[in-house]
């Protein structure tokens, strides 16, 4: 089994993700091969909360140029985790609002 800290890479802090925190939704960058159930277990283990639902999506890396040379940033996977109504909020995000 994978370690929970290997599945959850980092939180995604954007204006949209901060607005969704009011609805109990938190956004993370996760490992590309992680499944919804693995993400759910990892978030519950790391933060000690109850997860109701997990939505995952593959994000395609952007094409970037420097002069006449062109390359692509790596693709990654994003997970939006919705907590149950009786669950406590994730303290990690509290100072970022």
N, C-alpha and C positions, 0 to 999 in steps of 0.2 A: 504494500500500500504506500501511496505517496504521502509525504509529510505535508500537513496543511499549509505551512509557510512556503512550500514550493508551488502550491496550486494558486494561492492568492499572491500576485506579484506586487501590486501597489494600488492605492485608491486613486480614482480619477476625480480631480477637483476642477470642475468647471462651473460656470454660472447655472447651467441647466441642472447639473447633478446636485448643486446646493439647493435649488428650488424643490427638487424631488425629495430631499431629506424630510421635508415637512409631512410628506405622505408615507414616510417609513421606507423609502427606497434609497439604497446605497449602491454606488457604481464602483466596480473594481476592474483592473486589468488582471486577467487570469492566464494560466498556462494554456497553450493552443489545444492540447489534447484533453483538457479537463472536461468532464461531463457535468451536467446540471446537478446530479446527486453528489458528486465529489465536491463541487463548489459549495453546496448547501452544508455538507458535513464540515468542510474547512471553516466556513464563516461561523457556524455554531460552536466549533471547538475553539477557535482563536478568540472570538469576542464574547462568548457566553450568552448568545441571544437565540431566539426561536425564529426560524426562517419559514415563511409561508410559501414563497414562490421564487423561482430563479429564471430569468430570461438571459440567454446568451446570444451573442452575435459575433461573426467574424468581420474584422475591420481590415480592409485592403490598404496596404501601404501606399503612400503618396509617391508620385513620380517627381523627382527633384532634378534640377539642372545647375551646373556650374560652368558657365561659358558654353562650350560645345559638347561637354561631357554630360551624359544623362545617367541617372541611376534611380533606384527605387528604395524607399524606406521599407523596413520589414513589416509584414502583416502581423496582426495580433488579434487577441480575442477579448471581448468585453462582456462582463456579466453585471446585470442589474438585479439586485437582491431585494426582495420585499419582505419586511419583517411582519410578524403577527401583531394584532392590536394590543395584546397583553405583554408583549416583549419590551424590554428596556431598550433605549436608543444606544447606538454604538458611541462610546465616549471618545474614540479616536477623532471623530469628525466635529466634536462640539466646539473646539477652539477655532475652527476654520470659518465659521459662519460670519 
